């Protein structure tokens, strides 16, 4: 019996996870490699355009005409596929949790085009969020082309999202934990398997292409830092306090502007909002070129201690304002690098203060990295992801304790002040708009696991049930429902053919929820309790 169960597990879980996620990883690694290359090209082009216009002010009207045209094109793609608006990561999270629907090819094309538009215009948005949504799209495309089993859809897309994050940041371990902690907010063997497989194949593909085309794919060029003495642990505490306060202000500002532009003046056409936004960004690019673009160059300059204190403060204020405006207007682009940028600028200011108070100048770069990690952990409320990112992307292996303390303190400040994680704000507002005027119904149903069903051989916790669905009881095949029903509190029951499941579902669309259940347990007439 155990041999049969193991064989079923290998056939139904391990093999599909490895093969489908591996294909997704290869495709995502290749596509994101070239997407990242293109984003760097268009970002450099934007810098050259603004520099040329600054040298020849006569071209300013032409610049703003071009920005208006770009804004209209971006609005066109957003109207065609609304999921390409806003940050790519919260959108991908909504899709992977079964809360949002999308068309994968249209989303893929729209995300690439609109992201490049954002880079040319100099919007303060990055390519990490778009890369996650592109990976998600490629995951669905892979499942549609090679499998055609809708029950596998969200698993393969999860692998694509993790691969997209890992490839664009050059941080594979962070990409894996990102899928578990940030996207699904739970740890399970199946999610781990699809994320591992996709990330490994994506990273290998990206590394191979980097060798072929002789390109550096690391996010930051940082060497491993020397370990700080434990007596200086208070520096991590200071980093946490500062970034926790900045995170509170940043999220509050973002939430307010998101509500103002997205809800209170909802009647204003998206074209008008984006044109105004692009004009503001254009003016910023002419007056303060350093504030233009995603902020990657700003982070590197801060890490190199090449920014004066008053410029750090100015850039911090301008970056927060422009990022908040982009989020509120619904412009396409990622929020991950802007978050890192705000963290880096906050760290630069703190480092300047501490160095002026007698802290060794050699600590400057480390203080900045502590603040980047702490701000990331507080803003996303994903502390494990922040710690791994600190180690992988910021070269902080020797000073993990300092970063962990900073992340903990910043995290606690965010929790105490009651601000929500940034991505959750974006996703909640999108869902609120989508279900405006609708009310959910709660249904209780009994279903039987049919022969060959997707759920056979899998633990209930590993299954992507419809959103807001609970497995309240499991009755084994041939058992008495009244006397032999068992709760599945920890989700560890392995499902078998013939099992009867009692499900409790909150849904806005009964037919869609019943279809999702049928994809998992097999076609049947759903019996409501």
ABEGO torsion letter per residue (X at the ends): XAAAAAAAAAAAAAAAAAAAAAAAAAAAAAAAAAAAAAAAAAAAAAAAAAAAAAABAAAAAAAAAAAAAAAAAAAAAAAABAAABEBAAAAAAAAAAGABBBBAAAAAAAAAAAAAAAAAAGBBBBAAAAAAAAAAAAAAAAAAAAAGBAAAAAAAAAAAAAAAAAAAAGBAAAAAAAAAAAAAGBBBAAAAAAAAAAAAAAAAAAAAAAAAAGBBABABBBBBBBBBBAAAAAAAAAAAAAAAAAAAAAAAAAAAAAAAAAAAAAABBAAAAAAAAAAAAAAAAAABAAABEAGAAAAAAAAAGABBAAAAAAAAAAAAAAAAAAAAAGBBEBAAAAAAAAAAAAAAAAAAAAAAAGBBAAAAAAAAAAAAAAAAAAAAGBAAAAAAAAAAAAGAAAAAAAAAAAAAAAAAAAAAAGBBBAAAAAAAAAAAAAABGBBBBBBBBBBBBBBGBAABGBBAAABBBBBGBBBABBBBBGBBAAAABBBBAAGABBBBBGBBBBBBBBBABAAAAAAAAAAAAEBBBBBBX
